[in-house]
Amino acid sequence: MTASETSVRRSYSLGARRAAVSVVAAWHLGFDLVGTVGFWDSYRFPWLAALAWVLYAAIAVVAAIALLGEQPLRLGVWPYAAGALAVSAMVMAACEPGDVVNAADWAWGSVGWLAMIVFWPRPTWLRDLSVFLLANVVVTLAGLALAGALDPRSLSKFLVVSVGAITLQAGASAGGHALDLAARWAVENSNRTARAEAAQKAADQVHADRLARYAEVRSAVAPVLNLLAGGADPADPDVRHESAVGAARLRRLIAETDDAPDPLLHTLRACAFDVERRGVVVLFLTAGTVPPLPLEVRRALVEAPIEGMARARRQARVTLVATPREVIVSVLTDAPSLPVADGSRAANVATNVATRVEAENGGSQLWIESRWTAP
C-alpha cells in the first residue's frame, strides 16, 4: 500500500471516528446536561445524578482520546463499559420511582452512545456493543422492577425508546465501520488495478526490449551474413574483418546485459578478449574512475573504438581515461580503415559524445577517440 493510499484510508477512518466522538459530545452536552439541570429539583439525590454526568464525561474523554489517537484503552474496554452501566444505574437510583425511564432518567438511553466509541476500534465491536446494549436493557429492567414500574404503560415506553436508541446507536456504529470498510476496499481495488497495470507495462516493456535487442543483433550480423550469402569467400581478409566487427558488436550487446561494477570497462575488456583470441596483441590502459553513465552514452563511447579493435590485424592499444565530468576512450590500431573517413569528427548531440578518427604513422595506423563531456 502506497503512502497516498494509506493516507486516503486513514482520512476516511479518522473522519468516521471524529463523527462518532462529535455525536457523543453533542448528545452528552445537549441532552444529558440539559436533563440533569432541568430536572435537578426532581431528583431524590441530585448529587448522584451530577456525579453520573461527570463520570460519563470522564469515560467519554478517555475513550475519545484513545479512539482519535488510535491507541488502545489502558485498562481494556470492559472496565469502561462497566463504568457506563454504572452511570445508567446511578441516574436511575437518583430518580424518583415515577421518573425511571422518563426524561429525568437520561442515562439509560444515552450510555449506548458512550459504548459506541468505547468498542469502536475492536474487531469484535458488533458483538461487544450488542452484549453491552443487552446488559443495559437488563439493568434498566431491574431498575423498573425496583421502582415498581413494570406496568404495561411503562414497559411500552421502555420498549419504544429502547428500540429507537439501540437502532440509532448500532446504526451509527455500523455506518462508521462501513465507511472505513469501503475505504479499505477502495484501496485494495486500487492496489489490484495498479498491480495489473504495472504487470502489463512490464510485459509491454519486456516485449519492446526484445524487439529492440533483435533489431540490434540483426544490424550486427546482417552485413556479414549478406556477404556470405552473396558468395563472398570466408578466407578473404575483408570478409574476415567484417566478421570480426560483427562478432565485436555481438560481444558488446552481450556485455551490456552483464551485471558489472563498471559496465563501460567491462564492455571494452570483453571486446578486447575476443580480439586477443584472434591473435591480436591488445594493450589495455586505464586511468581514473568512470562515473555512472546511461546505456546510450556507453554505446556511443564504445561504438567506434570496438570497431577499430575488431579490424585490428596484429596489435591495438586501448586507453580509457575518466574523470567525474569527462570520459575518453581511444584506440590506436593497425586496422586499414574505418567507415568514418580519416580526420573526420562525429558528434552525438543526444549523448554529448564526440568521435574522432585520424590516420597515424603515414597511414599505417588509425587513431580513434570517443569523448563524453558532462553537460
N, C-alpha and C positions, 0 to 999 in steps of 0.2 A: 504494500500500500504506500503510495507516494505521500509526501508531506501535504500537498494540496488536498488530496482525498481525505487524509486523516483530519485536516482542518475542517473540511466540509462536514464530516460526520460528527466531529466534536461540537461544531456550531449548532447543528440540529439537536444533538443531545443536550447541550447546555441550555439551549432555548427552551426545551421542554421542561428541564429541571427548574429553570427560573420561573416559568409559568406556574409550576406546581407550588413553589415556595410563595409566589405572589398571591395565589389563591388562599393558601393557609394564612398568610399575614392579613390579607384583606378580610377574610372571614372572622379571624380572631379579634381584629380591631373594630370591624364594622358591625359585627353581630354579637359576638360573645361579650365584648366590653360594654356595648350598649345594654345588653340583657342584664349584666351584673350590676351596672349603675342604675338602670331603670327600675329594677326590682329589688333594690337594696333594702328597702323597708319591709319587703315581703318575706325576706329570708329569716329562718329561725336562727341561723348562725351566719351573719353576713361576712364575718372574718374568714370563715371556711370557704365561702364562695370566692372571696378575693384571693385567698391562698391557692385555690384551684386554678384561678385565671393566671396567676403568676407562674405556677408550676407548668401549666400548659405552654405559656410563653417561653419558659426556660427550655423545655424539651424541644419546642419548635426552633428556637435559635440554634441549639446544639445540632439538631438534625439538619437544619438548613445549611449551616456552615460545612458540615461533613458532606452533604449532598452536592453543593456547588463546588466544593474543593475536591470532589471525587476521592474522598478519604473515608475509610470505614469508621463507624462509631466505636469508640474505645472499649466500651463495656458490652458491645454487641447490641443487637436491635431489641431483643426481648425485654431487657430491663426498662428501656424507654417505652415499649409497648405496654408493659405493666404499669408504668407511671401514667400513661394516657388513660388506662382503665381506672386507675385510682382517681384521676381528675373527674371522670364521669361519676364515680361513686361519691366523691366528696361534694359535688354540687347537688346530687340527689339528697345527700344527708343534710345539706344546708337548707333545703327547701321545706316548706310546709307540706304535709301529706297530700293536700289537694293540688299542689303545684308541680308534682312529679310529672315529667314528660310534657309540661306546659312551657310557656315562653321563658319563665324564670329558670327552668332546668335546661340550660343551653348546651351543657357538656355532652349529654348522651348522643346528640346528633352531630356534634362538631368534632369529636375525637377521631372520627374516621378520616377527616382531612389530615389530622396530625399523623395518623398511622400511614397515610399515603406516602408522605415524604420519608418517614422512618424506614419503610420497607422498599422504597423505590429502587435503590441500586442492587438489591438482591436478585439473583437469578430465579429464586422461588417467590418473587414478590406477589404473584397472584394467589398462590396457596397461603402464604403468610397473611396477606391482607384479608383473605376470606376467613381464616381462623380468627383473626382479631375482630372482625365485624360480627362474627357469630358469638364470640366471647362478650362483646359489648351488648349484644341483644340479651344474652343470659344475665349479665349484670343489671341491665335495665329492668328486665322482668322480675328479678329478685327485689329491686328497689320498689317496683309497683306492688309486689306482694307484701313487702314490709309496710308500705303506706296504705295497704288495704284498698288499692285502686285497680283491682282486677275485674272491674265491671265491664260490660260489653262496650260502653262508650269509650272508656279509657283505652281498652285493648284495641279498638278500631282505630283510634287516633294514633296509638303507638305503631300499629302495623303500617298505616298510610305514611306516616313520617319516616319510619324505618326504611320502607321500600324506596321512598324518594331519596333519602340521604345515601343509602347504600348504592343506588343506581348512579347518582351523581359522582360519588367518591370513587367507586370502582370504574365507572366510565371515564372519568378524568385520568385516572392512573393508566387505564388501558390505552387511552388516546395518546398520552405522552410516550408510552413504551412503543406504540405502533409507529409514531413519528421517528423514534430512534431506530426501530427495525427497518422502516422504509429507507432511512438514510444509509443504513448498513447494506441493504440490498442494492441500493443505487450505486454505492461504492464498489461492491462486489461485481455488479454487472459492468461497471466502467472498467474494472480491472480485467475482466474476461474479454471485453471488447478490445482493450489496449493490448492484451497479450496476443489475441488473434491478429490484430493489425500488425503488431511487431513481428509475429511469425511470418505473415505474408510478405512484409517488407524484406525480412531476412531471406526468404526463399527467392524473391524477385532479385535481390542483390546478388545472391549466390549464382542465379541463372545468368545475370548480366556479367558477373565476373568471369564465369566460364566461357561465355561468348567472347569477351574481350581477350581472355587467355588464348582461346582457339585462334582468334584473329592474329595475335602476336606470334604464336607458334607458326601459323601459316605464312606470315610475312618473313619469318626467319628461314624457313626451309623451302618455300616455294621457288625462289630463284635457282637453287641447286637442283631441285627435282625437275624443274623445267629444262635446265641444261642437259641433265642425264636423259630425260625423256626425248629430247631433241637429237639424241645420238652423240653427245659430247663424249670424248674419251676420258675415263676416270683417271688415266695416267697423265693427262695434260696438266702442267703446273698451274695454269689459270683456273681450271676446274677444281684442282685440289685446294687452291687458295679460297675460292668461293665456298667450297665445302667447309673449310676451316672457319670462315667467317660465320656461316650458318650454325656451326657447332658452338662457336663462342656466344652467339646470340641466344641459343638454347640454354647454354650454361648460365648466362646472365638471368634468363627467365626463371630457371630452377633455383638459382642462388637467392633471388628476391623473395622466395617463399620460405627460406630458412630462417630460423629464429637465432639471430646472432647479435652480440653486443654492439658491433659496428657493422651495419649492413653494407655500407659502401666498400669498406675494406674487405669484407667477406666476399663480395661480388668480384672485385678485382683479383683477389687471390685465387678464387675458383676458376676464373678465366685464364689466369696465368698458369695454373696447374694443367689445364687442358693443352695450352700451348707447349709447355715443357714436355708433355707426353709425345709430342711430335718431334722432339729432339732440339727444340729451340731453347737457347740459354736465356733465362729471364732473370734480370737483376731487379729486385724489388726494394725500393727505399721509401720510408715514411717519416714524417715529422709532424708533430702536433696531434691534437685530438679532434676528430671530426665531430662537429655539432650535430644535433638531430636534424635530419633533412627529410622532406617529403619524398615519396617514391618517385614523383615526376622529376624532381630535381636530381635525384640519384641516377635516374635513367639518362637524363640529358648529359650528366657529367661523364658517364662511362661509355656512352654510345660510340663516339669516335675513338677513344683510347682502346677499347677492347677490339674494335675492328682493326686498328693498327697492329695490336698484338697478334690477332688471328692471321694477318697477312705476313707476319714476320717469317723470314726464311731460316735465319741462323741465330739471331740474337735480338733482344729487346730489353730496354731499360724502362722500368715503370717507377714513377715518382708521385707520391701523394703528400701534399703539404696542406695542413689545415690550421686555421685559426678560428676563433668564435664567429668571425664575420666574413671569412673567405676560405674557399676550398679550391685547390688546384690539383688536377690530375693530368700528368704529362707522360708521354711515351716517346722514346727515341727508338726507332726500329729500322731494320733494313728492308722493310716492305717496299715493293716497287712503286706503289701508288695507292691513293685512296680516291673514292668517288668525288670528294671535295678537292677542288683544284689547289695547287700549291700556292701558298701565300694568301689564301682567302680566309675570311672570317665569317662565322655564322653565329648569330645571336638568337637565343630563345627568350623572347620578351617575357613569356609567362613564367619562366623558371629562373630568370636572371642568370642564365648560363651562356657564356660566350665560348665558342670553339675556334681554334686557330690551327691551321696545318701549313707547314713550311718545309721545303726541301733543304737538306743539310749535306755538307761534305761533297759538294759537286753533284748533288742529285742521287748519291748512293744511299742516303738515309732520309727518313721522314721524321719530322718532329711534330707531334700532335699535342695540343694543350686545350683542356676544357677548364674554364674558370667560373666558379659560382661566387657572386658577391651578394651579401645580405642587402635587402632593400632598405 
